[in-house]
Amino acid sequence: MEAVQAAKGAEYIGFIFFPSSPRNITPKDAEALRQHIDAESIAVTVDPSDELLKNILGTFKADYIQLHGDETPERIRHIKKTFFLPVIKALKISTKADIEMAAAYENVADMLMFDAKSPGELPGGNGVAFDWHMLAGRKFKRPYFLSGGLSINNIEKALRESGAAMVDISSGLESSPGNKDPEMIDAFIQKCKSL
């Protein structure tokens, strides 16, 4: 609860529904927290089945669905048509060729997220960054988030090098995996607003 309260000023707050993640939360607990936030809520999933999305969205009143797996444009179209929610598609980036994949999603996803390719099993929240210069000067048909390896110590550099207008941060605000630090959250938000 303290972490959610510290996130006042954030425009979006994501709740992760992925059992392998140390940040995994139940729909019931996420909904209880959502009622205390003044931000848009995001259901963060990885290659979710329709059944899983029904289970999540039957309890958790999300404003967006974030897809962080290997979902195809066709799968995104199906999810949007079935669940009537906008979709954020996370793309795993390590090379310029990976950024080119955005073209396949720009006409179907509502927003994009450029995240670093994970060296491990988890698709996000690994504290790994990619070369932000690869996004410099790029234009996309959809708004996008910069993600991966962000912290209060590098956010100014990340924004300057990438040209991003929005960021997504997770492990960079934790005292240990899955444990958000309210002071770090507040300081990060204030730093972003000052930029």
N, C-alpha and C positions, 0 to 999 in steps of 0.2 A: 504494500500500500504506500509506503514512504517513497518508493521509486516512482510510482505513478504520480503521486502528488508533486514530486520534484520535477516531473516532466511538463509542468505547466509552461505554456509558451511553445511547446512542440505542436506542429500542425497535424502530425500523424503519429499514432502509436501502434506498433505491431505486436501481435500476440502469436506466438509460435506453436503450431500444432504439428509436431514432428517428434515421435517418441524417442528417436536417437539423440535428440538435442538436449543439452543440460538446461535449455530454456523452455522446454516443452511445458504446456499448460493445458488443463482441461477446459472444455468450453464453458462449464459452469463457473469455474474460477475466473476465467477471462471475462465473462459477462459481469460478474460481481465487481471486478476492477473497472471495466468499461464505464460503469455507471458513475464513476468518480472522475472521469476525464472530460476535458473540454477540447477534444481533438478528434479527428476522424480515426476510426479504428480499422485495423487491417488484420485479416486472417491470413497468416503466413503459413503456406503449405508446400509440400514437395511431392510432385507427381500424385496429387490426390485423386482417389476414385470418386465417382458421384456419391457413393454411399458415405464416404468419409465427409465430403462437403455437406451432405444433408445432415449428418450428425453434428457437425460443428455449427452450421448456420441455423439449425433448429433451436439452438440455445444462445449462441453468441451473435449479437446483432452487428455484424460487420458492415462497414461502409465500402470496403474494397476486399478483394481476394488477391493475395500475392502468390504467384507461382514461381517456385525457386528450384524446380527440377528440370527435366528434359521435355517439358510440354511442347507440343507442336502448335503452329498457328491454328490448325484444325481443332485441336483439343481446346484451345482458348475460346474459339468461336462457340464450341459446344457448351463450355462452362458458362459463358456469358448468356447464351440463349436459355440455358436451363435454370440459372440462379439469379439472373437479372441484376448482377452487380458488376461494376467496373473492375478491370483486371490490371494488375501491375505484373509485368513479366521481367524476372531477373535473368540477366545474361551473364555467363561466366567468361571473364576476360583475362587473357594473358598476352594476346597478340593483336595486331591491327585487323587481321582476318576475323577474329572473334567479334570485333565491333561491327564488321560488315553484316553479321547475322541479324543486326537490328532491323535491317530492311525487311526481313521476312515477317517481323512482328509489328511494324509501325502502323499497319492498317487494321490491326485486330486488337492489340493491347491498348489500354487507355493511357498507361504510363510505362516507361521502361526503367530498369535498374541495371547499372553496370557494376558488377561485383567481381572481385578477384576469383580466379579459379582456385579451388581449395586443394591443398596437398593431401588432405585426409578424407575421411568418410562424410563429414558434415559439409553440406553445400554452402554454408555461410557461418558467420560468427567465429571466424578463425584468426582474426587479427592480421590477415595477409592483404597486402595492397598490390595493385598493378601499376604500370607506368601511366600516370594521369595525363601526361603530355599527349597520349594517343587520342584523347577526346578534344584537345584544344582546337577551336575553330570549327568543330563538327556541328552540323545542324541536323535535327531529327524532327519527324512529323509529330512526335509526342513529347511531353515533358519527361525529364529523366532525373533519376537519383544517382548520385555517386555513392558507392559503398565499398567496403573492404579495407581493413587496416586503418580506419580513421580514428583520430584521438584529438584531444585538445591541443596536443603538441604539434600536430601536422595539418590541422584543418585549414589554416590560412594558406599554406603552401598547396594543399590539395585543390582548394577552390581557385587559386590563382593559376595553377598549371592546367587544370581541366576545363575551367570556364563553367563548371556546374552551378546551377542555381539552387539545387536541393541535395541534401545528403541523408544517408541512412546509416545509423551507427548502432552497434550492439555490443560486441566484446570490448570495445574501447571505453565502455562505461561500466565495466565490471571490476569488482575487487577480486573475484575468482569466477571461473566459468559458471554462468547462469545466475550470479548474484550481482544485481545492479546496485551501484553505489549512488545514493541520492545526491551527495555533494558533487560527484563527478558529472552527473546528469545536469544539475543546475549550472555548474560552471561551463559545461560544453554549450548549453543553450545560450547562455549569456555571451559567450565568445562568438558564436555564430551570428547572433543578433548585432553584435558590434561590428561585424564584417560587412 
